[in-house]
Amino acid sequence: MDKVLESMKQDEMIPYIERALAGETVYSNDIVDTTWGPIFTACYPITATDGSGG
């Protein structure tokens, strides 16, 4: 997974994505200034249809 995150070249987003991959729903409290431009971050964990992880 680290290779995927590195290839995004969006280092400022990695902590949000890693927390979501760990099962946490993550919202930024403020606008995040990224190289894409200013964004409000919302990252959701992915679960299987039976409710289990990944």
C-alpha positions as a Python dict, from the first residue, in 0.01 Angstrom:
ca = {
    (1, 'M'): (0, 0, 0),
    (2, 'D'): (290, 238, 68),
    (3, 'K'): (381, 236, -303),
    (4, 'V'): (26, 340, -393),
    (5, 'L'): (27, 625, -140),
    (6, 'E'): (371, 743, -253),
    (7, 'S'): (267, 740, -617),
    (8, 'M'): (-19, 979, -537),
    (9, 'K'): (242, 1245, -457),
    (10, 'Q'): (-2, 1396, -211),
    (11, 'D'): (200, 1359, 108),
    (12, 'E'): (-36, 1582, 303),
    (13, 'M'): (-320, 1333, 244),
    (14, 'I'): (-135, 1022, 362),
    (15, 'P'): (-228, 1055, 733),
    (16, 'Y'): (-599, 1083, 644),
    (17, 'I'): (-583, 784, 410),
    (18, 'E'): (-386, 570, 654),
    (19, 'R'): (-642, 636, 928),
    (20, 'A'): (-927, 539, 694),
    (21, 'L'): (-740, 224, 590),
    (22, 'A'): (-712, 141, 961),
    (23, 'G'): (-1094, 152, 985),
    (24, 'E'): (-1156, 509, 1101),
    (25, 'T'): (-1390, 760, 936),
    (26, 'V'): (-1185, 1079, 899),
    (27, 'Y'): (-1299, 1437, 835),
    (28, 'S'): (-1069, 1736, 830),
    (29, 'N'): (-1167, 2010, 1073),
    (30, 'D'): (-1055, 2277, 832),
    (31, 'I'): (-991, 2322, 463),
    (32, 'V'): (-672, 2134, 372),
    (33, 'D'): (-445, 2316, 128),
    (34, 'T'): (-311, 2045, -105),
    (35, 'T'): (-126, 2053, -434),
    (36, 'W'): (-470, 1982, -590),
    (37, 'G'): (-593, 2304, -432),
    (38, 'P'): (-794, 2363, -114),
    (39, 'I'): (-1017, 2069, -19),
    (40, 'F'): (-1230, 1946, 270),
    (41, 'T'): (-1127, 1590, 344),
    (42, 'A'): (-1366, 1303, 413),
    (43, 'C'): (-1217, 952, 411),
    (44, 'Y'): (-1424, 646, 486),
    (45, 'P'): (-1307, 293, 568),
    (46, 'I'): (-1394, 26, 317),
    (47, 'T'): (-1582, -277, 449),
    (48, 'A'): (-1700, -596, 286),
    (49, 'T'): (-2074, -648, 236),
    (50, 'D'): (-2078, -874, 544),
    (51, 'G'): (-1940, -584, 753),
    (52, 'S'): (-1591, -725, 791),
    (53, 'G'): (-1285, -522, 703),
    (54, 'G'): (-1148, -484, 352),
}
